[in-house]
Amino acid sequence: MKTFHAGIDIGTNTLLLLILSKDSNSKIEIIRDEHRIARLGEGVHEQGIISEGAMHRAHGILLEYAEILQQYQPLNVRVVATSAMRDAANRDYVIQSFEKILENPIEIISGEEEAFLTYHGSKEQYSAPLIIDIGGGSTECIIGRGIECQTVSLNIGAVRLHELYLHDLPIENEQLEEAKQFIRDAISSLHFDVFDTVIATAGTPTTLAAIDLEISDLTSESIHGHVLHIAEIKKMTQSLLSSTLEETLLIPGVHPQRADILPAGALILQELLLHFKIDSCIVSKKGLRFGVTYSIMDE
């Protein structure tokens, strides 16, 4: 008999749904892996609340997810919300409206819990990886061995950096230096013990991998495990920062709803790799939603 387990990640930019099945032999299969962009964190840094427009976008996506969940029984569900919800003054009101749609409780998890779950969702076969998860509102850096991990949640993300510094592209040199300094100030004290692999997860590295591979299909299996080298990341980042939004939209593999924040995410990844003196990273299509779903599979 198969049981079904669903994890929903309500992020600053994306709403993600993962459903895994597990049979009597403990074989795990991916049943659904849904990605939608709601831009829930739009304006949160400036206004301190999640807007009615962002809520409306999220409601449509969650109604769709609620219909999907009804198709699988027996089903365990865990729903988590991250940076935008942590920062929003109206989070209780937003959470209640979302819970009514999903008919499941929603946990607003800390940055540290987010990092812990991301680590367990992304580490796979690697023994001592450093995992970089670039979100819309925050970036998590995690290093681990086995089930133990050390986590740092940074209050920088692609949506936040875009709104603060990179909303007008092509970027002026002065703005670029301010954005770099903002990132460098946030990561200046970041230090980890020895790690053997660097894994980058979330929409920024997967999109950069698609650009590097010159493919437009973001569901392609070739993206997961693709190695991004710092030289190519710097080249892509510079190109994105020097392009108009219209030019970025023409690049194969760039989602129309991610195009405006991609330069910010790429700059964060570039600066983190330079900070750690890393030549390359491995792209993962997994991440938080996998960790959330794994966490309920043995309950």
Backbone as JSON, one array per atom type, in Angstrom:
{
  "sequence": "MKTFHAGIDIGTNTLLLLILSKDSNSKIEIIRDEHRIARLGEGVHEQGIISEGAMHRAHGILLEYAEILQQYQPLNVRVVATSAMRDAANRDYVIQSFEKILENPIEIISGEEEAFLTYHGSKEQYSAPLIIDIGGGSTECIIGRGIECQTVSLNIGAVRLHELYLHDLPIENEQLEEAKQFIRDAISSLHFDVFDTVIATAGTPTTLAAIDLEISDLTSESIHGHVLHIAEIKKMTQSLLSSTLEETLLIPGVHPQRADILPAGALILQELLLHFKIDSCIVSKKGLRFGVTYSIMDE",
  "N": [[0.83, -1.2, 0.0], [0.5, 2.22, -0.83], [1.47, 5.28, 0.69], [0.86, 8.78, 0.86], [2.63, 11.86, 0.88], [2.8, 15.25, 1.48], [4.42, 18.34, 0.97], [4.3, 21.79, 1.39], [5.68, 24.82, 0.43], [5.57, 28.02, 1.29], [6.83, 30.64, 0.02], [8.8, 33.71, -0.31], [8.88, 34.49, -2.95], [8.0, 32.28, -4.47], [5.44, 29.69, -4.56], [5.39, 26.45, -3.62], [4.67, 23.03, -4.23], [5.08, 19.75, -3.23], [4.55, 16.33, -3.71], [5.16, 13.21, -2.44], [5.31, 9.65, -2.77], [5.25, 6.68, -0.77], [6.01, 3.3, -0.54], [5.31, -0.07, 0.76], [7.81, -1.15, 0.8], [9.41, 0.89, 1.37], [10.09, 2.44, -0.79], [10.5, 5.48, -2.45], [8.75, 7.83, -4.39], [8.46, 10.59, -6.66], [5.48, 12.22, -7.0], [3.99, 14.57, -7.57], [5.29, 17.75, -8.45], [5.09, 20.86, -8.07], [5.41, 24.2, -9.21], [4.9, 27.58, -8.63], [4.71, 31.12, -9.12], [4.11, 33.68, -6.93], [4.97, 36.02, -5.83], [4.82, 36.87, -3.14], [6.18, 38.39, -1.28], [6.38, 40.92, -2.31], [7.04, 44.26, -1.91], [7.08, 44.03, 0.86], [9.37, 44.63, 2.37], [9.46, 47.44, 2.26], [6.85, 48.34, 2.99], [6.01, 46.71, 5.04], [3.93, 44.91, 5.16], [2.02, 42.16, 3.73], [0.65, 42.56, 0.62], [-2.7, 43.17, -0.66], [-2.9, 42.51, -3.34], [-0.8, 40.65, -3.68], [-1.72, 38.65, -1.96], [-4.05, 37.92, -3.32], [-2.99, 36.77, -5.66], [-1.67, 34.59, -4.5], [-3.85, 33.23, -3.37], [-5.2, 32.18, -5.61], [-3.35, 30.28, -6.53], [-3.12, 28.58, -4.28], [-5.71, 27.58, -4.1], [-5.73, 25.95, -6.35], [-3.74, 24.14, -5.53], [-5.03, 23.0, -3.32], [-7.03, 21.52, -4.56], [-5.47, 19.64, -5.86], [-4.34, 18.25, -3.69], [-6.54, 16.85, -2.72], [-6.72, 14.68, -4.34], [-5.16, 12.6, -3.53], [-4.85, 9.94, -1.32], [-4.17, 7.73, 1.46], [-3.1, 10.8, 2.97], [-0.46, 12.74, 4.26], [0.21, 16.02, 5.33], [2.29, 18.87, 5.36], [2.69, 22.26, 5.85], [4.65, 25.08, 5.32], [5.75, 28.44, 5.97], [7.88, 31.17, 5.03], [10.35, 33.7, 4.83], [8.95, 36.17, 3.95], [6.54, 35.96, 5.33], [7.48, 35.86, 7.93], [8.34, 38.46, 8.23], [6.14, 40.13, 7.8], [3.71, 42.36, 9.09], [1.03, 41.81, 9.03], [0.77, 39.08, 9.14], [-0.75, 37.16, 10.61], [-3.4, 37.51, 9.78], [-3.07, 36.91, 7.04], [-2.15, 34.25, 7.13], [-4.39, 32.96, 8.29], [-6.28, 33.23, 6.23], [-5.08, 31.73, 4.23], [-4.94, 29.21, 5.43], [-7.61, 28.55, 5.56], [-8.19, 28.0, 2.92], [-6.46, 25.82, 2.32], [-7.12, 24.03, 4.29], [-5.45, 23.1, 6.25], [-3.04, 23.44, 8.88], [-0.63, 26.14, 9.0], [2.78, 26.6, 9.36], [4.85, 29.17, 10.47], [8.06, 29.22, 9.92], [11.29, 29.55, 11.48], [14.31, 31.22, 10.3], [16.45, 29.56, 10.82], [15.26, 27.01, 11.14], [14.26, 26.77, 8.58], [16.66, 26.62, 7.15], [17.7, 24.22, 8.2], [15.8, 22.3, 7.3], [16.08, 22.68, 4.56], [18.68, 21.8, 4.18], [18.43, 19.02, 4.76], [16.76, 18.35, 2.72], [18.32, 18.67, 0.47], [20.89, 17.55, 0.62], [21.46, 14.92, -0.22], [23.65, 12.46, -1.48], [25.99, 13.52, -0.56], [28.69, 13.97, 1.72], [29.7, 16.07, 3.36], [28.45, 18.69, 2.73], [28.27, 22.2, 1.75], [25.48, 24.12, 1.66], [23.76, 26.43, -0.27], [21.02, 28.42, -0.25], [19.15, 30.47, -2.05], [16.71, 32.59, -1.45], [13.66, 34.56, -1.86], [13.37, 36.52, 0.12], [15.28, 35.93, 2.06], [18.52, 34.39, 2.54], [19.8, 31.21, 2.97], [22.53, 29.56, 4.48], [24.11, 26.54, 4.86], [25.93, 24.05, 6.51], [26.8, 20.66, 6.84], [27.09, 17.43, 8.46], [26.13, 14.22, 8.11], [23.27, 13.85, 10.08], [23.52, 16.15, 11.46], [23.75, 19.71, 11.42], [25.06, 22.99, 10.73], [23.7, 26.16, 10.72], [23.03, 29.24, 9.05], [21.02, 32.03, 8.68], [20.53, 34.55, 6.43], [19.56, 37.92, 6.06], [19.09, 38.63, 3.38], [17.88, 38.54, 0.08], [16.63, 37.64, -3.22], [14.32, 39.11, -4.05], [14.24, 41.11, -2.1], [16.79, 42.39, -2.45], [16.52, 43.24, -5.09], [14.41, 45.12, -4.86], [15.57, 47.01, -3.19], [18.0, 47.87, -4.45], [18.36, 47.1, -7.17], [16.32, 47.71, -8.95], [16.22, 49.3, -11.19], [17.35, 48.7, -14.27], [19.49, 48.69, -17.18], [22.12, 48.57, -14.72], [23.58, 51.28, -12.86], [27.01, 52.05, -12.12], [27.45, 53.04, -9.52], [25.14, 52.23, -8.11], [25.46, 49.47, -8.33], [27.79, 49.01, -6.83], [26.85, 49.73, -4.31], [24.92, 47.74, -3.92], [26.55, 45.45, -3.91], [28.07, 46.01, -1.64], [26.13, 45.94, 0.33], [25.47, 43.21, 0.31], [27.98, 42.13, 0.97], [28.4, 43.2, 3.52], [26.44, 41.81, 4.9], [27.38, 39.2, 4.78], [29.9, 39.22, 5.81], [30.9, 38.2, 8.25], [30.52, 35.57, 7.97], [31.38, 32.26, 8.38], [32.5, 28.96, 7.93], [33.34, 25.62, 8.94], [35.46, 23.1, 7.45], [34.31, 22.03, 4.25], [33.19, 19.77, 1.68], [31.83, 19.98, -0.69], [29.85, 22.22, -2.64], [26.54, 23.12, -2.8], [24.02, 24.66, -4.63], [20.79, 25.88, -4.36], [17.32, 26.46, -5.3], [15.44, 28.98, -7.22], [17.18, 30.83, -8.51], [19.87, 29.57, -8.98], [18.99, 27.34, -10.51], [17.87, 28.55, -12.75], [20.1, 29.93, -13.75], [21.63, 27.71, -14.41], [20.1, 26.66, -16.52], [20.43, 28.73, -18.37], [23.2, 28.56, -18.73], [23.38, 26.02, -19.85], [22.05, 26.48, -22.13], [19.31, 25.94, -22.56], [15.72, 25.91, -22.66], [13.87, 24.6, -21.16], [12.9, 24.35, -17.99], [12.29, 22.15, -16.52], [13.99, 20.21, -17.23], [16.02, 17.33, -16.79], [18.72, 17.63, -16.9], [19.45, 19.9, -15.54], [19.49, 19.49, -12.73], [22.16, 18.78, -10.71], [23.94, 19.95, -12.4], [27.04, 21.63, -12.94], [28.02, 24.79, -11.99], [30.4, 27.13, -12.84], [32.49, 29.63, -11.33], [33.54, 31.56, -13.06], [31.74, 31.53, -15.21], [29.41, 32.2, -13.85], [30.0, 34.83, -13.03], [30.18, 36.02, -15.53], [27.55, 35.68, -16.53], [26.12, 37.07, -14.57], [27.09, 39.7, -14.85], [26.21, 40.21, -17.45], [23.41, 40.06, -17.09], [23.0, 42.2, -15.31], [23.66, 44.26, -16.95], [21.71, 44.38, -18.79], [18.47, 45.25, -20.16], [15.14, 44.73, -18.83], [13.52, 43.74, -20.83], [15.39, 42.6, -22.57], [16.43, 40.58, -20.95], [14.18, 38.96, -20.7], [14.15, 37.7, -23.13], [16.01, 35.72, -22.99], [16.59, 32.27, -23.29], [15.1, 29.99, -21.02], [14.63, 31.7, -18.92], [12.2, 32.48, -16.67], [9.28, 34.4, -17.15], [8.2, 35.64, -14.85], [10.28, 35.68, -13.14], [12.3, 37.11, -14.18], [12.89, 39.82, -13.52], [14.01, 39.73, -10.95], [16.13, 38.03, -11.18], [18.81, 39.06, -11.8], [19.52, 40.09, -9.27], [19.49, 37.79, -7.62], [21.52, 36.32, -8.88], [23.72, 37.96, -8.38], [23.92, 37.74, -5.6], [24.59, 34.99, -5.34], [27.05, 34.98, -6.72], [28.62, 36.7, -5.06], [28.64, 35.27, -2.66], [30.04, 32.9, -3.37], [32.49, 34.02, -4.06], [33.18, 35.07, -1.56], [33.56, 32.74, -0.07], [35.65, 31.77, -1.47], [35.3, 29.95, -3.6], [35.35, 27.85, -6.46], [33.31, 26.67, -7.94], [29.89, 25.44, -8.05], [27.37, 22.97, -7.32], [24.28, 22.5, -8.86], [21.09, 22.18, -7.42], [17.81, 20.89, -7.73], [16.2, 20.45, -5.67], [15.67, 21.02, -2.25], [14.0, 23.12, 0.19], [11.23, 22.24, 0.1], [11.48, 19.49, -0.23], [12.81, 18.76, 2.13], [10.82, 19.45, 3.99], [8.79, 17.67, 3.29], [10.08, 15.16, 3.61], [10.3, 15.27, 6.37], [7.87, 14.48, 7.45], [7.46, 11.93, 6.67], [7.97, 9.67, 8.18], [6.32, 9.79, 10.29]],
  "CA": [[0.0, 0.0, 0.0], [1.23, 3.47, -0.88], [1.0, 6.45, 1.42], [1.27, 10.01, 0.18], [3.14, 12.88, 1.8], [2.87, 16.52, 0.75], [5.04, 19.5, 1.59], [4.06, 23.06, 0.69], [6.61, 25.88, 0.81], [5.03, 29.34, 0.97], [8.02, 31.47, 0.06], [8.69, 35.13, -0.61], [8.64, 34.63, -4.38], [7.32, 31.12, -5.04], [4.63, 28.75, -3.79], [5.81, 25.15, -4.14], [3.99, 21.85, -3.7], [5.7, 18.47, -3.54], [3.89, 15.14, -3.17], [5.93, 11.97, -2.56], [4.66, 8.42, -2.31], [6.14, 5.71, -0.13], [5.32, 2.01, -0.5], [5.64, -0.95, 1.89], [9.25, -1.43, 0.75], [10.05, 2.19, 1.62], [10.48, 3.09, -2.04], [9.93, 6.83, -2.54], [8.6, 8.35, -5.75], [7.89, 11.93, -6.81], [4.18, 12.16, -7.65], [3.76, 15.92, -8.11], [6.27, 18.76, -8.05], [4.46, 22.03, -8.68], [6.07, 25.48, -8.95], [4.16, 28.76, -9.07], [5.27, 32.37, -8.6], [3.08, 34.57, -6.41], [5.65, 37.23, -5.37], [4.14, 37.22, -1.89], [6.96, 39.37, -0.54], [6.48, 42.18, -3.03], [6.78, 45.45, -1.11], [7.09, 43.78, 2.31], [10.5, 45.33, 3.0], [9.15, 48.87, 2.36], [5.56, 48.64, 3.61], [5.86, 45.93, 6.26], [2.78, 44.0, 5.09], [1.74, 41.48, 2.47], [-0.38, 43.36, -0.03], [-3.91, 42.48, -1.12], [-2.6, 41.96, -4.65], [0.01, 39.44, -3.49], [-2.62, 37.65, -1.38], [-4.94, 37.45, -4.38], [-2.21, 35.86, -6.5], [-1.44, 33.38, -3.72], [-5.13, 32.52, -3.2], [-5.46, 31.39, -6.83], [-2.43, 29.14, -6.56], [-3.45, 27.66, -3.2], [-6.95, 26.89, -4.48], [-5.29, 24.89, -7.26], [-3.03, 23.13, -4.74], [-6.02, 22.3, -2.49], [-7.68, 20.53, -5.43], [-4.49, 18.56, -6.1], [-4.21, 17.46, -2.46], [-7.72, 15.99, -2.56], [-6.62, 13.53, -5.24], [-4.26, 11.58, -2.99], [-5.22, 9.43, 0.01], [-4.07, 8.62, 2.62], [-2.16, 11.89, 2.72], [0.06, 13.6, 5.32], [0.53, 17.33, 4.77], [2.94, 19.88, 6.19], [2.79, 23.53, 5.14], [5.5, 26.05, 6.02], [5.92, 29.77, 5.37], [9.24, 31.6, 5.34], [10.8, 35.06, 5.12], [7.93, 37.22, 3.81], [5.57, 35.82, 6.41], [8.16, 36.22, 9.18], [8.53, 39.91, 8.3], [4.91, 40.88, 7.58], [2.93, 42.7, 10.28], [-0.32, 41.24, 8.89], [0.94, 37.65, 8.88], [-1.83, 36.35, 11.2], [-4.54, 37.63, 8.87], [-2.73, 36.2, 5.81], [-2.1, 32.83, 7.46], [-5.76, 32.47, 8.48], [-6.95, 33.13, 4.93], [-4.45, 30.61, 3.51], [-5.33, 27.97, 6.1], [-9.01, 28.27, 5.19], [-8.16, 27.39, 1.58], [-5.75, 24.53, 2.33], [-7.68, 23.18, 5.34], [-4.3, 22.57, 6.98], [-2.31, 24.5, 9.59], [0.58, 26.65, 8.36], [3.82, 26.97, 10.32], [5.85, 30.17, 10.08], [9.29, 28.65, 10.48], [12.43, 30.47, 11.62], [15.35, 31.06, 9.29], [17.28, 28.41, 11.19], [14.5, 25.81, 10.79], [14.24, 26.74, 7.11], [17.97, 26.14, 6.72], [17.8, 22.81, 8.6], [14.98, 21.51, 6.39], [16.69, 22.78, 3.23], [19.84, 20.91, 4.2], [18.0, 17.63, 4.67], [16.13, 18.14, 1.43], [19.26, 18.87, -0.64], [22.24, 17.0, 0.81], [21.58, 13.68, -1.0], [24.72, 11.52, -1.14], [27.22, 14.23, -0.18], [28.98, 13.73, 3.14], [29.91, 17.31, 4.11], [28.2, 19.78, 1.78], [27.79, 23.53, 2.08], [24.31, 24.36, 0.83], [23.36, 27.83, -0.39], [19.63, 28.5, -0.69], [18.86, 31.88, -2.28], [15.28, 32.81, -1.51], [13.25, 35.9, -2.23], [13.57, 37.45, 1.23], [16.45, 35.56, 2.85], [19.41, 33.38, 1.98], [20.27, 30.3, 4.01], [23.78, 28.84, 4.24], [24.09, 25.4, 5.77], [26.95, 23.02, 6.35], [26.42, 19.55, 7.7], [27.64, 16.08, 8.37], [25.09, 13.31, 8.58], [22.02, 14.53, 10.44], [23.84, 17.4, 12.15], [24.11, 20.8, 10.52], [25.24, 24.35, 11.25], [22.91, 26.98, 9.81], [23.0, 30.7, 9.16], [20.01, 32.66, 7.83], [20.92, 35.93, 6.12], [18.39, 38.72, 5.69], [19.23, 39.11, 2.0], [17.23, 37.65, -0.86], [16.55, 38.22, -4.56], [13.28, 40.14, -4.1], [14.66, 42.21, -1.23], [17.89, 43.12, -3.08], [15.95, 43.89, -6.27], [13.62, 46.29, -4.46], [16.44, 48.0, -2.55], [19.11, 48.4, -5.23], [18.48, 46.68, -8.56], [15.03, 47.83, -9.63], [16.43, 50.0, -12.46], [18.41, 48.07, -15.05], [20.84, 48.32, -16.74], [22.48, 49.2, -13.45], [24.69, 52.23, -12.81], [28.13, 51.54, -11.32], [27.29, 53.42, -8.11], [24.13, 51.33, -7.55], [26.03, 48.13, -8.26], [28.71, 48.97, -5.7], [26.03, 49.76, -3.1], [24.32, 46.41, -3.78], [27.62, 44.54, -3.51], [28.45, 46.3, -0.25], [25.02, 45.45, 1.15], [25.65, 41.75, 0.42], [29.24, 41.85, 1.68], [28.19, 43.5, 4.94], [25.61, 40.74, 5.46], [28.07, 37.91, 4.82], [31.3, 39.45, 6.19], [31.32, 37.36, 9.37], [30.11, 34.19, 7.68], [32.51, 31.34, 8.35], [32.16, 27.57, 8.19], [34.44, 24.68, 8.94], [35.76, 22.47, 6.16], [33.23, 21.35, 3.53], [33.77, 19.14, 0.5], [31.0, 20.22, -1.87], [28.92, 23.34, -2.52], [25.28, 22.9, -3.52], [23.18, 25.85, -4.71], [19.43, 25.46, -4.64], [16.26, 27.46, -5.51], [15.2, 29.42, -8.58], [18.32, 31.51, -9.13], [20.85, 28.67, -9.59], [18.4, 26.49, -11.57], [17.74, 29.37, -13.96], [21.45, 30.13, -14.28], [22.03, 26.44, -15.04], [19.41, 26.59, -17.82], [21.12, 29.67, -19.26], [24.53, 27.99, -19.01], [23.17, 24.86, -20.72], [21.36, 26.98, -23.32], [18.04, 25.24, -22.72], [14.59, 26.71, -22.19], [13.01, 23.75, -20.35], [13.37, 24.34, -16.61], [12.03, 20.84, -15.93], [14.99, 19.28, -17.77], [16.82, 16.59, -15.8], [20.13, 18.04, -16.99], [19.7, 21.02, -14.63], [19.85, 18.96, -11.42], [23.52, 18.23, -10.73], [24.82, 20.73, -13.29], [28.08, 22.39, -12.24], [28.21, 26.18, -12.41], [31.73, 27.64, -12.48], [32.45, 31.03, -10.94], [33.79, 32.41, -14.23], [30.48, 31.63, -15.95], [28.45, 32.94, -13.01], [30.36, 36.25, -13.12], [29.84, 36.48, -16.88], [26.1, 35.77, -16.61], [25.67, 38.14, -13.67], [27.42, 40.98, -15.5], [25.31, 40.36, -18.59], [22.07, 40.35, -16.58], [23.0, 43.54, -14.73], [23.86, 45.23, -18.03], [20.6, 44.22, -19.74], [17.13, 45.71, -19.8], [14.22, 43.64, -18.53], [13.07, 43.18, -22.11], [16.47, 41.75, -23.08], [16.49, 39.4, -20.09], [13.03, 38.12, -21.02], [14.41, 36.98, -24.37], [16.99, 34.65, -22.75], [15.95, 30.96, -23.08], [15.2, 29.45, -19.67], [14.27, 32.71, -17.92], [10.76, 32.57, -16.46], [8.85, 35.81, -17.2], [7.94, 36.18, -13.52], [11.53, 35.69, -12.37], [13.3, 37.87, -14.93], [13.3, 41.08, -12.89], [14.81, 39.51, -9.74], [17.26, 37.13, -11.46], [20.12, 39.7, -11.61], [19.8, 40.2, -7.83], [19.84, 36.46, -7.13], [22.82, 35.96, -9.44], [24.74, 38.73, -7.67], [24.08, 37.12, -4.27], [25.35, 33.75, -5.52], [28.42, 35.35, -7.08], [29.33, 37.26, -3.91], [28.84, 34.2, -1.68], [31.12, 32.03, -3.83], [33.74, 34.78, -3.92], [33.47, 35.15, -0.13], [34.07, 31.44, 0.38], [36.76, 31.4, -2.37], [34.84, 28.71, -4.24], [35.44, 27.9, -7.92], [32.12, 26.15, -8.61], [28.85, 24.87, -7.2], [26.48, 22.0, -7.96], [22.9, 22.98, -8.81], [20.09, 21.21, -6.95], [16.41, 21.26, -7.95], [15.44, 20.04, -4.49], [15.59, 22.14, -1.33], [13.13, 23.16, 1.36], [10.01, 21.44, -0.01], [11.85, 18.09, -0.02], [13.05, 18.6, 3.56], [9.52, 19.52, 4.67], [8.07, 16.41, 3.02], [10.8, 14.08, 4.3], [10.12, 15.39, 7.83], [6.61, 13.87, 7.87], [7.3, 10.61, 6.05], [8.09, 8.59, 9.16], [5.45, 10.06, 11.44]],
  "C": [[0.87, 1.25, 0.0], [0.6, 4.5, 0.05], [1.57, 7.67, 0.72], [1.62, 11.08, 1.21], [3.38, 14.16, 1.01], [3.53, 17.6, 1.59], [4.75, 20.73, 0.76], [4.96, 24.13, 1.29], [6.04, 27.21, 0.34], [6.17, 30.34, 1.13], [7.74, 32.92, -0.3], [8.36, 35.36, -2.09], [7.76, 33.5, -4.94], [6.42, 30.41, -4.03], [4.87, 27.38, -4.41], [5.05, 24.03, -3.46], [4.73, 20.6, -4.18], [4.88, 17.36, -2.92], [4.77, 13.93, -3.49], [5.08, 10.79, -2.14], [5.71, 7.51, -1.69], [5.4, 4.4, -0.03], [5.81, 1.17, 0.68], [7.11, -1.33, 1.92], [10.09, -0.17, 0.95], [10.6, 2.85, 0.37], [9.74, 4.42, -2.16], [9.89, 7.28, -3.99], [8.04, 9.77, -5.71], [6.6, 11.81, -7.6], [3.82, 13.49, -8.3], [4.85, 16.85, -7.6], [5.88, 20.05, -8.75], [5.16, 23.33, -8.24], [5.2, 26.6, -9.49], [4.8, 29.99, -8.44], [4.13, 33.3, -8.21], [3.64, 35.93, -6.01], [4.97, 37.77, -4.11], [4.86, 38.34, -1.14], [7.1, 40.72, -1.21], [6.1, 43.36, -2.12], [6.85, 45.26, 0.4], [8.21, 44.56, 3.0], [10.16, 46.81, 3.22], [7.9, 49.13, 3.2], [5.28, 47.81, 4.86], [4.68, 44.97, 6.27], [2.74, 43.29, 3.75], [0.52, 42.14, 1.84], [-1.58, 42.5, -0.44], [-3.67, 41.84, -2.49], [-1.81, 40.66, -4.57], [-0.84, 38.31, -2.91], [-3.54, 37.07, -2.44], [-4.23, 36.46, -5.3], [-2.0, 34.52, -5.79], [-2.72, 32.56, -3.57], [-5.42, 31.64, -4.42], [-4.61, 30.14, -6.9], [-2.81, 28.12, -5.49], [-4.77, 26.94, -3.44], [-6.65, 25.73, -5.42], [-4.61, 23.77, -6.48], [-4.01, 22.33, -3.87], [-6.74, 21.23, -3.3], [-6.75, 19.35, -5.7], [-4.39, 17.66, -4.87], [-5.36, 16.48, -2.28], [-7.64, 14.71, -3.39], [-5.83, 12.37, -4.65], [-4.62, 11.22, -1.55], [-4.58, 8.07, 0.23], [-2.93, 9.62, 2.43], [-1.78, 12.61, 4.02], [0.49, 14.92, 4.68], [1.25, 18.19, 5.8], [3.14, 21.13, 5.34], [3.64, 24.49, 5.96], [5.55, 27.36, 5.25], [7.23, 30.36, 5.87], [9.36, 33.12, 5.46], [9.72, 36.13, 5.04], [6.94, 37.18, 4.96], [6.2, 36.16, 7.76], [8.18, 37.74, 9.35], [7.22, 40.71, 8.28], [4.13, 41.11, 8.87], [1.53, 42.08, 10.23], [-0.3, 39.73, 8.67], [-0.21, 36.81, 9.45], [-3.05, 36.34, 10.3], [-4.29, 36.82, 7.6], [-2.76, 34.69, 6.05], [-3.52, 32.26, 7.59], [-6.48, 32.29, 7.14], [-6.39, 31.96, 4.11], [-4.87, 29.26, 4.1], [-6.76, 27.57, 5.74], [-9.07, 27.59, 3.82], [-7.58, 25.98, 1.63], [-6.35, 23.53, 3.31], [-6.58, 22.41, 6.07], [-3.62, 23.72, 7.71], [-1.05, 24.89, 8.83], [1.55, 27.1, 9.44], [4.68, 28.09, 9.72], [7.15, 29.74, 10.73], [10.39, 29.71, 10.54], [13.41, 30.26, 10.47], [16.22, 29.85, 9.56], [16.58, 27.09, 10.86], [14.42, 25.65, 9.28], [15.56, 26.16, 6.58], [18.13, 24.64, 7.01], [17.04, 21.92, 7.63], [15.54, 21.53, 4.96], [17.89, 21.85, 3.12], [19.42, 19.46, 4.01], [17.28, 17.32, 3.36], [17.11, 18.13, 0.27], [20.54, 18.06, -0.56], [22.49, 15.73, 0.02], [22.77, 12.84, -0.53], [25.98, 12.19, -0.6], [27.44, 14.18, 1.33], [29.13, 15.01, 3.95], [29.69, 18.51, 3.19], [27.93, 21.13, 2.45], [26.65, 23.81, 1.12], [23.94, 25.84, 0.89], [21.96, 27.87, -1.0], [19.24, 29.97, -0.81], [17.36, 32.05, -2.46], [14.94, 34.23, -1.94], [13.56, 36.92, -1.15], [14.8, 37.17, 2.06], [17.27, 34.54, 2.09], [19.93, 32.54, 3.13], [21.57, 29.63, 3.56], [23.88, 27.76, 5.3], [25.26, 24.48, 5.47], [26.62, 21.9, 7.3], [27.24, 18.31, 7.48], [26.6, 15.15, 8.94], [23.81, 14.05, 8.88], [22.26, 15.87, 11.13], [24.16, 18.49, 11.13], [24.21, 22.12, 11.27], [24.57, 25.29, 10.25], [23.06, 28.46, 10.11], [21.96, 31.21, 8.18], [20.36, 34.13, 7.67], [19.71, 36.7, 5.6], [18.6, 39.41, 4.33], [18.58, 38.08, 1.09], [17.03, 38.37, -2.19], [15.49, 39.31, -4.67], [13.71, 41.35, -3.29], [15.76, 43.05, -1.89], [17.41, 43.87, -4.32], [15.23, 45.18, -5.89], [14.5, 47.39, -3.87], [17.4, 48.67, -3.53], [19.02, 48.17, -6.74], [17.18, 46.79, -9.35], [15.14, 48.56, -10.96], [17.63, 49.39, -13.18], [18.36, 48.59, -16.49], [21.28, 49.17, -15.54], [23.63, 50.19, -13.63], [25.76, 51.68, -11.87], [27.95, 51.83, -9.83], [26.27, 52.51, -7.43], [24.69, 49.93, -7.35], [26.96, 48.02, -7.05], [27.95, 48.98, -4.37], [25.41, 48.38, -2.85], [25.36, 45.4, -3.31], [28.0, 44.75, -2.04], [27.39, 45.81, 0.72], [25.16, 43.94, 1.38], [26.88, 41.45, 1.26], [29.13, 42.15, 3.17], [27.42, 42.37, 5.61], [26.38, 39.44, 5.64], [29.49, 38.02, 5.37], [31.78, 38.53, 7.3], [30.99, 35.89, 9.16], [31.33, 33.29, 7.55], [32.03, 29.93, 8.7], [33.43, 26.75, 8.24], [34.58, 24.04, 7.56], [34.52, 21.82, 5.56], [33.82, 20.82, 2.23], [33.02, 19.42, -0.79], [30.14, 21.45, -1.6], [27.71, 23.08, -3.4], [24.47, 24.19, -3.48], [21.79, 25.43, -5.13], [18.5, 26.67, -4.74], [16.33, 28.02, -6.93], [16.37, 30.09, -9.27], [19.31, 30.52, -9.74], [20.26, 27.77, -10.67], [18.23, 27.28, -12.87], [19.1, 29.64, -14.58], [21.97, 28.86, -14.96], [21.38, 26.3, -16.41], [20.06, 27.52, -18.83], [22.47, 29.11, -19.7], [24.44, 26.82, -19.99], [22.51, 25.23, -22.05], [20.1, 26.17, -23.62], [16.92, 26.1, -22.14], [13.68, 25.94, -21.25], [13.56, 23.65, -18.93], [13.06, 23.04, -15.89], [13.07, 19.81, -16.38], [15.82, 18.63, -16.66], [18.28, 17.02, -15.81], [20.47, 19.2, -16.05], [20.16, 20.53, -13.26], [21.22, 18.29, -11.51], [24.46, 18.99, -11.66], [25.81, 21.55, -12.46], [28.19, 23.78, -12.85], [29.58, 26.66, -11.93], [31.67, 29.14, -12.24], [32.68, 31.95, -12.13], [32.51, 32.6, -15.04], [29.43, 32.4, -15.16], [28.73, 34.43, -13.1], [29.97, 36.81, -14.48], [28.33, 36.65, -17.02], [25.56, 36.9, -15.76], [25.91, 39.5, -14.29], [26.48, 41.24, -16.67], [23.9, 40.73, -18.14], [21.97, 41.77, -16.03], [23.13, 44.63, -15.78], [22.72, 45.22, -19.04], [19.33, 44.89, -19.23], [16.27, 44.5, -19.47], [13.77, 42.96, -19.81], [14.12, 42.24, -22.7], [16.59, 40.47, -22.27], [15.36, 38.43, -20.4], [13.24, 37.28, -22.28], [15.39, 35.81, -24.18], [16.26, 33.33, -22.53], [16.17, 30.47, -21.65], [14.82, 30.43, -18.58], [12.75, 32.82, -17.84], [10.35, 34.05, -16.44], [8.63, 36.44, -15.82], [9.17, 36.18, -12.62], [12.56, 36.65, -12.98], [13.8, 39.1, -14.19], [14.18, 40.87, -11.66], [16.02, 38.6, -9.97], [18.61, 37.81, -11.32], [20.5, 39.81, -10.14], [20.22, 38.85, -7.26], [21.21, 36.02, -7.61], [23.95, 36.69, -8.72], [24.98, 38.17, -6.27], [24.91, 35.85, -4.37], [26.8, 34.05, -5.83], [29.21, 35.81, -5.85], [29.57, 36.2, -2.83], [29.99, 33.28, -2.1], [32.47, 32.74, -3.73], [34.16, 34.88, -2.46], [34.09, 33.86, 0.39], [35.27, 30.96, -0.45], [36.5, 30.06, -3.03], [34.85, 28.86, -5.76], [34.15, 27.47, -8.62], [31.11, 25.66, -7.59], [28.0, 23.91, -8.02], [25.04, 22.49, -7.79], [21.96, 21.86, -8.37], [18.69, 21.76, -7.22], [15.55, 20.88, -6.75], [15.32, 21.21, -3.52], [14.54, 21.98, -0.25], [11.92, 22.24, 1.24], [10.3, 19.96, 0.18], [12.1, 17.84, 1.47], [11.76, 18.6, 4.36], [8.78, 18.19, 4.49], [8.75, 15.22, 3.68], [10.49, 14.08, 5.79], [8.85, 14.72, 8.34], [6.45, 12.42, 7.37], [7.34, 9.47, 7.05], [7.23, 8.82, 10.4], [4.39, 8.98, 11.6]]
}
